[in-house]
């Protein structure tokens, strides 16, 4: 039990795009007459108890609603988060103001320690990988605890 966090990508499948039509056809053939594939959804990032990253999403994406909902995240927002991670990694004394931790039941530690730093490094990698996808994909963030 604890804070689990997911960055997902989604893409509508179009019958007009050849590679998408091929993928949809292959999946539909597995379930004839029962399923129509309309979109692709994939997890591109996962964090466990990285409460400073969750706090950033709650504050900057979720309008301060910490409700385990699914929220759309823009590429620009991901770049801002990446920049804040880099800023704090360059100067850890900024952690408490730029990416503060968030205490909560099962949310993990609130110290600015090696795990905190590792979460920032992991976040940069997740964002870098996610942003390699073309602009036809859109991002969502979701958490659970």
C-alpha positions in Angstrom: 0.0 0.0 0.0 1.3 3.5 -0.8 1.4 6.3 -3.3 1.6 4.9 -6.8 1.9 7.4 -9.7 1.4 6.9 -13.4 2.2 9.0 -16.5 0.3 7.5 -19.4 0.0 8.3 -23.1 -3.0 7.9 -25.2 -3.7 8.1 -28.9 -6.9 7.7 -30.9 -6.7 5.2 -33.7 -7.7 6.4 -37.0 -8.9 4.2 -39.9 -7.1 6.7 -42.2 -3.6 6.0 -41.0 -2.2 2.7 -42.4 -0.1 1.7 -39.4 -2.9 2.4 -37.0 -5.4 0.6 -39.1 -3.1 -2.4 -39.3 -2.8 -2.4 -35.5 -6.5 -2.0 -34.9 -7.3 -4.8 -37.4 -4.8 -7.2 -35.7 -6.4 -6.6 -32.3 -9.9 -6.7 -33.6 -9.2 -10.1 -35.1 -8.4 -11.5 -31.7 -12.0 -10.5 -30.6 -14.2 -10.8 -33.7 -17.5 -9.0 -33.4 -17.0 -8.1 -29.7 -14.3 -5.4 -29.6 -13.6 -2.3 -31.7 -10.2 -0.8 -30.9 -10.5 3.0 -30.8 -7.4 4.1 -28.9 -4.1 3.0 -27.6 -3.2 3.7 -23.9 0.3 2.9 -22.5 2.1 3.6 -19.2 5.3 5.6 -19.9 6.2 6.5 -16.3 5.7 5.0 -12.9 6.8 6.4 -9.5 6.4 4.9 -6.1 6.0 7.3 -3.2 7.7 10.2 -5.0 5.6 12.6 -3.1 7.4 15.7 -4.3 6.6 14.8 -7.9 3.0 14.0 -6.9 2.8 17.3 -5.1 3.9 19.1 -8.3 1.2 17.4 -10.4 -1.5 18.2 -7.8 -0.4 21.9 -7.6 0.3 22.5 -11.3 -2.0 20.1 -13.2 -4.8 19.1 -10.9 -5.8 22.5 -9.6 -4.9 21.4 -6.1 -7.4 18.5 -6.2 -5.7 15.4 -4.7 -8.4 13.0 -5.7 -6.7 10.1 -7.6 -8.3 11.4 -10.8 -6.9 11.2 -14.2 -5.6 14.6 -15.5 -4.3 15.6 -18.9 -0.8 16.9 -18.9 0.7 19.0 -21.7 4.1 18.7 -23.1 4.9 22.2 -21.8 3.9 21.1 -18.3 6.2 18.1 -18.5 9.1 20.4 -19.7 8.5 22.7 -16.7 8.6 19.8 -14.3 11.8 18.6 -15.9 13.3 22.0 -15.5 12.4 22.2 -11.9 14.0 18.8 -11.3 17.2 19.9 -13.0 17.2 23.2 -11.0 16.9 21.3 -7.6 19.5 18.7 -8.6 21.9 21.6 -9.3 21.1 23.2 -6.0 19.4 21.0 -3.4 18.9 24.0 -1.1 16.0 24.9 -3.4 14.2 21.7 -2.9 11.8 23.0 -0.1 10.6 25.8 -2.3 10.8 24.4 -5.9 9.8 20.8 -5.3 8.6 20.4 -1.7 7.8 17.0 -0.3 4.2 16.2 0.7 3.4 14.2 3.7 0.5 11.8 3.8 -0.6 8.4 4.9 1.5 5.9 2.8 3.2 8.8 0.9 6.7 7.9 1.8 9.5 10.0 3.3 9.6 13.7 3.4 13.4 14.1 3.8 15.5 15.7 1.1 17.7 12.7 1.0 19.2 10.3 -1.6 15.8 8.8 -2.4 14.4 12.3 -3.1 17.3 13.0 -5.4 16.9 9.7 -7.2 13.2 10.4 -7.7 14.2 13.6 -9.5 16.7 11.8 -11.7 14.0 9.2 -12.5 11.5 11.9 -13.4 13.9 13.5 -15.9 14.4 10.1 -17.6 10.7 9.4 -17.7 10.0 12.8 -19.2 12.8 12.6 -21.7 11.5 9.2 -22.9 7.9 10.3 -23.0 8.6 13.4 -25.1 10.3 11.4 -27.8 6.8 10.3 -28.8 5.3 12.3 -31.7 2.7 15.0 -31.1 -0.2 12.6 -31.8 0.1 11.2 -28.3 -1.3 13.1 -25.3 -0.4 12.6 -21.7 -2.3 12.0 -18.5 -1.3 11.7 -14.9 -3.0 9.6 -12.3 -2.2 8.5 -8.8 -3.6 6.0 -6.3 -3.0 5.2 -2.6 
